[in-house]
Amino acid sequence: MNIIKVSANSRTAAVAGAIAGVMREHRLAEVQSIGAGAVNQAVKAVILAKGYLVNDGIDIICVPEFVDVDIDGKVRTAIKLTITPRGEEPAQEAAKDILSE
């Protein structure tokens, strides 16, 4: 599964649509952003995606964490948002996706 990368210039509706699509297909989405503007866009996209998924009966939760990423040989700290349906453990869903590929 690919990580949805968000920048400060990302369109929130487009990111929300990507999150909703990944959630419908894989039931697990990971969104990554670096910087205050990018994190702001990512969080707004998660909120929009929650609304997009309500008609599908999918109630999502978001678990934020820090991750280190290597960009052009430099380590940067990013915010990763792991999005799962309420009541499902992210680690269990990730394991299912890895085993099914």
C-alpha positions as CSV (number, residue, x, y, z in Angstrom):
1,M,0.0,0.0,0.0
2,N,1.3,3.5,-0.9
3,I,1.5,6.4,1.5
4,I,-0.6,9.4,0.6
5,K,1.9,12.3,0.7
6,V,0.4,15.8,1.4
7,S,2.1,19.1,0.9
8,A,1.0,22.6,2.0
9,N,-0.3,23.1,-1.6
10,S,-2.3,19.9,-1.8
11,R,-6.0,20.3,-2.5
12,T,-7.9,19.0,0.5
13,A,-10.8,17.6,-1.6
14,A,-8.4,15.6,-3.8
15,V,-6.6,14.2,-0.8
16,A,-9.9,13.4,1.0
17,G,-11.0,11.6,-2.1
18,A,-7.8,9.6,-2.2
19,I,-8.2,8.7,1.5
20,A,-11.8,7.6,1.0
21,G,-10.8,5.5,-2.0
22,V,-8.0,3.8,-0.2
23,M,-10.2,3.2,2.8
24,R,-12.9,1.6,0.7
25,E,-10.4,-0.7,-1.0
26,H,-7.9,-1.5,1.7
27,R,-9.6,-0.4,5.0
28,L,-6.3,1.2,6.0
29,A,-4.8,4.5,4.8
30,E,-1.5,6.3,5.7
31,V,-1.1,10.0,5.2
32,Q,2.3,11.6,5.6
33,S,3.1,15.3,5.7
34,I,6.1,17.5,6.7
35,G,5.6,21.0,8.0
36,A,2.7,22.9,9.6
37,G,0.9,23.8,6.3
38,A,1.1,20.2,5.1
39,V,-0.2,18.9,8.4
40,N,-3.0,21.4,8.3
41,Q,-4.1,20.2,4.8
42,A,-3.8,16.6,5.8
43,V,-6.0,17.0,8.9
44,K,-8.6,18.9,6.9
45,A,-8.6,16.1,4.3
46,V,-9.2,13.5,7.0
47,I,-12.2,15.4,8.2
48,L,-13.6,15.6,4.7
49,A,-12.9,11.9,4.1
50,K,-14.8,11.1,7.2
51,G,-17.8,12.8,5.7
52,Y,-17.3,11.0,2.3
53,L,-17.3,7.6,4.0
54,V,-20.3,8.1,6.3
55,N,-22.7,7.0,3.4
56,D,-20.6,3.8,3.0
57,G,-21.1,3.0,6.7
58,I,-17.4,3.5,7.4
59,D,-16.6,5.5,10.6
60,I,-12.9,6.3,10.6
61,I,-10.4,7.1,13.3
62,C,-7.0,8.7,12.9
63,V,-3.9,7.9,14.9
64,P,-1.0,10.4,14.5
65,E,2.6,9.6,15.0
66,F,6.1,11.0,14.3
67,V,8.2,9.2,11.7
68,D,11.7,9.9,10.3
69,V,11.9,10.1,6.5
70,D,15.0,10.4,4.3
71,I,14.8,13.2,1.8
72,D,17.8,13.6,-0.4
73,G,20.1,12.2,2.2
74,K,18.7,14.3,5.0
75,V,16.5,12.9,7.8
76,R,13.3,14.9,8.4
77,T,10.6,14.4,10.9
78,A,7.1,13.9,9.4
79,I,3.7,13.4,10.8
80,K,2.0,10.1,9.8
81,L,-1.7,9.8,10.2
82,T,-2.9,6.1,10.2
83,I,-6.6,6.0,9.3
84,T,-8.6,2.9,10.1
85,P,-12.3,2.0,10.6
86,R,-13.4,2.5,14.2
87,G,-12.8,-0.7,16.1
88,E,-10.1,-2.2,13.9
89,E,-6.5,-2.3,14.9
90,P,-4.0,-0.7,12.4
91,A,-1.3,-3.3,13.0
92,Q,-3.7,-6.2,12.3
93,E,-5.0,-4.6,9.1
94,A,-1.5,-3.8,7.9
95,A,-0.5,-7.5,8.5
96,K,-3.5,-8.7,6.5
97,D,-2.5,-6.4,3.5
98,I,1.1,-7.6,3.5
99,L,0.0,-11.3,3.7
100,S,-2.5,-10.8,0.8
101,E,0.0,-9.2,-1.6
